[in-house]
Amino acid sequence: MKRKLKILVINPGSTSTAIALFEDDKLLDKETIRHSSEKLSKYIKIFDQHKFREEIILNFLKKKNININSLDAIVGRGGVLKPVKSGAYRINKLMLEDLKERPRVEHASNLGAVIAYDLAQKIGVPSFIVDSVAVDELEPVARISGMSDIERESLCHVLNLKAAARKVAQELGKSYQELNLIVVHLGGGISVSAHRKGRMIDVNNASAEGPFSPERTGGLPSVELVKLCYSQKYTLREMLKKLIGGGGLVDYLGTNNLLEVEERITKGDKKAKLLYQAMAYQIAKEIAAMAAVLKGKVNAIVITGNGARDKGVLGKTFVNWIKERVNFIAPVTVYPGTDEMKALALGAIRVLKGEEEALEYR
């Protein structure tokens, strides 16, 4: 009888750190620790959160009485690397250098590989990332931005988008490669993607385009943005922080906590309600745009992520605001939460069992 593999999974998000322990594909334990915008604001750069987040993971292992030396591998969420193919990558020094010294975007997912490698080195086991946010399957026509100096990029929540696409395909009794899907991830950032026959052919860059989110501005009026950049009101670093981490609901309402926003709405806060409705409105507009990418041939719309939950003060209201605008396009399926942790674990397990070869980051 083959020994079962123990895999530690680390998923740093913009507002949380998710940790899970798997034995093969069986989840043994998990925990998601939320981080307030106030707590994270004291870290100037994302990489400055490295030790803070690593200590959270070590405390999880200690609290759950998990011996770190019992692990067979550690897998982290893939960060904002250079464009890569879909699949599992063994973490190497070049990957770490790119994430630390040359990040395309400052994002918490960059810490996944760094922490996984650091912990794995201490106990002498391999470390991996799977389906990095930098996975790029865009078609040439989708890369054109309107300015020759700038090319559109695929930077999004690939791991959960792909996992949700495969899940709805299974429920429909089809393979992912047979379907046209629009898949939406709702989290600290928001990704709206078009999938045609197993490939993600278009998606908004979740750090720079599309709808605003709990802590990102999304796409902005470009002329006014340029004027603000040259107003001498903000430094480059301050402007980047306003776009990612300090934008969206954080900028308007001072919080990235959707439950807090919903509580304010129930207490009669009209501004909070308008902004929450505006976020749903912009998400629906982006979904309709992806329907055009697929020429109207859409088998299903899938809404997933922690922002798609059906609990809370307002219940399903936020998702319903989106659905009522887009359900004419295709049936809408909602998967609250994410399948990211299991997808990460399975990617590492396939490599360890010889079912798939680990890719090399170059």
Summary of the structure (lengths in Angstrom):
residues: 362
radius of gyration: 19.9
end to end distance: 37.2
largest distance: 67.7
contacts: 1226
relative contact order: 0.15
helix: 41%
strand: 21%
